[in-house]
């Protein structure tokens, strides 16, 4: 069959984004671990510092979930594209007739 052309703009964007996303996730895990290790025991009295550290941990978790979701979306894009190309190869002539 014919070779399916790729969207070079998307391919360039994904090639740029994926390493940055992996680096962001790694750095977020490092920050989260560091803040967790520095977390003192909660005691009676002023716990503002502990609360700020917990908020930092929660924020890291939230951003990591979002970035991981985007990372998996990019990988899913390629999987879905491959499925569509496979179907087009299988039913290509019939699909082409339906479009016209």
DOZA-828162 format. One record per residue (C-alpha): residue number from 0; x, y, z. Coordinates in Angstrom, 1 decimal, always signed. Layout:
<sites>
<site num="NUM" X="X" Y="Y" Z="Z"/>
...
</sites>
This chain:
<sites>
<site num="0" X="+0.0" Y="+0.0" Z="+0.0"/>
<site num="1" X="+0.9" Y="+3.6" Z="+0.1"/>
<site num="2" X="+3.0" Y="+5.0" Z="+2.8"/>
<site num="3" X="+1.1" Y="+7.2" Z="+5.3"/>
<site num="4" X="+2.7" Y="+10.6" Z="+5.6"/>
<site num="5" X="+3.2" Y="+11.9" Z="+9.1"/>
<site num="6" X="+2.3" Y="+15.3" Z="+10.4"/>
<site num="7" X="+5.8" Y="+16.7" Z="+10.7"/>
<site num="8" X="+4.6" Y="+19.6" Z="+12.9"/>
<site num="9" X="+3.1" Y="+17.2" Z="+15.4"/>
<site num="10" X="+6.1" Y="+14.9" Z="+15.2"/>
<site num="11" X="+8.5" Y="+17.8" Z="+15.9"/>
<site num="12" X="+6.3" Y="+19.0" Z="+18.8"/>
<site num="13" X="+6.2" Y="+15.5" Z="+20.3"/>
<site num="14" X="+9.9" Y="+15.0" Z="+19.9"/>
<site num="15" X="+10.5" Y="+18.3" Z="+21.8"/>
<site num="16" X="+7.9" Y="+17.7" Z="+24.4"/>
<site num="17" X="+8.4" Y="+14.1" Z="+25.4"/>
<site num="18" X="+12.0" Y="+14.5" Z="+26.8"/>
<site num="19" X="+10.9" Y="+17.7" Z="+28.6"/>
<site num="20" X="+7.9" Y="+15.9" Z="+30.1"/>
<site num="21" X="+10.1" Y="+13.0" Z="+31.3"/>
<site num="22" X="+12.5" Y="+15.5" Z="+32.8"/>
<site num="23" X="+9.7" Y="+17.3" Z="+34.5"/>
<site num="24" X="+8.3" Y="+14.1" Z="+36.0"/>
<site num="25" X="+11.8" Y="+13.1" Z="+37.3"/>
<site num="26" X="+12.4" Y="+16.5" Z="+38.8"/>
<site num="27" X="+9.0" Y="+16.6" Z="+40.4"/>
<site num="28" X="+9.7" Y="+13.2" Z="+42.0"/>
<site num="29" X="+13.0" Y="+14.5" Z="+43.3"/>
<site num="30" X="+11.4" Y="+17.6" Z="+44.7"/>
<site num="31" X="+8.5" Y="+15.6" Z="+46.3"/>
<site num="32" X="+11.0" Y="+13.1" Z="+47.9"/>
<site num="33" X="+13.2" Y="+15.9" Z="+49.2"/>
<site num="34" X="+10.3" Y="+17.8" Z="+50.7"/>
<site num="35" X="+8.9" Y="+14.6" Z="+52.2"/>
<site num="36" X="+12.2" Y="+13.8" Z="+53.8"/>
<site num="37" X="+12.4" Y="+17.3" Z="+55.3"/>
<site num="38" X="+8.8" Y="+17.0" Z="+56.7"/>
<site num="39" X="+9.0" Y="+17.4" Z="+60.5"/>
<site num="40" X="+6.6" Y="+15.7" Z="+62.9"/>
<site num="41" X="+3.4" Y="+17.6" Z="+63.3"/>
<site num="42" X="+3.3" Y="+19.0" Z="+66.8"/>
<site num="43" X="+1.0" Y="+21.3" Z="+68.7"/>
<site num="44" X="+1.5" Y="+24.9" Z="+67.9"/>
<site num="45" X="+2.6" Y="+26.6" Z="+64.7"/>
<site num="46" X="+2.4" Y="+24.1" Z="+61.8"/>
<site num="47" X="+2.4" Y="+26.6" Z="+58.9"/>
<site num="48" X="+5.7" Y="+25.2" Z="+57.6"/>
<site num="49" X="+4.4" Y="+21.6" Z="+57.7"/>
<site num="50" X="+1.2" Y="+22.8" Z="+55.9"/>
<site num="51" X="+3.3" Y="+24.5" Z="+53.2"/>
<site num="52" X="+5.4" Y="+21.4" Z="+52.7"/>
<site num="53" X="+2.2" Y="+19.3" Z="+52.4"/>
<site num="54" X="+0.8" Y="+21.7" Z="+49.9"/>
<site num="55" X="+4.0" Y="+21.5" Z="+47.9"/>
<site num="56" X="+3.8" Y="+17.7" Z="+47.8"/>
<site num="57" X="+0.2" Y="+17.8" Z="+46.7"/>
<site num="58" X="+1.0" Y="+20.4" Z="+44.0"/>
<site num="59" X="+3.8" Y="+18.1" Z="+42.7"/>
<site num="60" X="+1.5" Y="+15.2" Z="+42.6"/>
<site num="61" X="-1.2" Y="+17.2" Z="+40.7"/>
<site num="62" X="+1.2" Y="+18.4" Z="+38.1"/>
<site num="63" X="+2.8" Y="+15.0" Z="+37.7"/>
<site num="64" X="-0.6" Y="+13.4" Z="+37.1"/>
<site num="65" X="-1.4" Y="+16.1" Z="+34.4"/>
<site num="66" X="+2.0" Y="+15.7" Z="+32.7"/>
<site num="67" X="+1.7" Y="+11.8" Z="+32.8"/>
<site num="68" X="-1.7" Y="+12.1" Z="+31.2"/>
<site num="69" X="-0.4" Y="+14.2" Z="+28.4"/>
<site num="70" X="+2.6" Y="+11.9" Z="+27.9"/>
<site num="71" X="+0.2" Y="+8.9" Z="+27.6"/>
<site num="72" X="-2.0" Y="+10.9" Z="+25.3"/>
<site num="73" X="+0.9" Y="+11.4" Z="+22.9"/>
<site num="74" X="+1.7" Y="+7.7" Z="+22.9"/>
<site num="75" X="-2.0" Y="+7.0" Z="+22.4"/>
<site num="76" X="-2.0" Y="+9.3" Z="+19.4"/>
<site num="77" X="+0.5" Y="+7.0" Z="+17.7"/>
<site num="78" X="-1.4" Y="+3.9" Z="+18.6"/>
<site num="79" X="-4.7" Y="+5.3" Z="+17.3"/>
<site num="80" X="-3.0" Y="+6.5" Z="+14.2"/>
<site num="81" X="-1.6" Y="+3.0" Z="+13.6"/>
<site num="82" X="-5.0" Y="+1.4" Z="+14.0"/>
<site num="83" X="-6.6" Y="+3.9" Z="+11.5"/>
<site num="84" X="-3.8" Y="+3.3" Z="+9.0"/>
<site num="85" X="-4.3" Y="-0.5" Z="+9.4"/>
<site num="86" X="-8.0" Y="-0.2" Z="+8.8"/>
<site num="87" X="-7.4" Y="+2.1" Z="+5.8"/>
<site num="88" X="-5.0" Y="-0.5" Z="+4.4"/>
<site num="89" X="-7.6" Y="-3.2" Z="+4.9"/>
<site num="90" X="-10.7" Y="-1.3" Z="+3.6"/>
<site num="91" X="-8.9" Y="+1.5" Z="+1.7"/>
<site num="92" X="-10.6" Y="+1.2" Z="-1.6"/>
<site num="93" X="-14.1" Y="+1.0" Z="+0.0"/>
<site num="94" X="-13.3" Y="+3.9" Z="+2.3"/>
<site num="95" X="-12.1" Y="+6.0" Z="-0.6"/>
<site num="96" X="-15.4" Y="+5.2" Z="-2.5"/>
<site num="97" X="-17.5" Y="+6.3" Z="+0.5"/>
<site num="98" X="-15.6" Y="+9.6" Z="+0.8"/>
<site num="99" X="-16.3" Y="+10.5" Z="-2.8"/>
</sites>
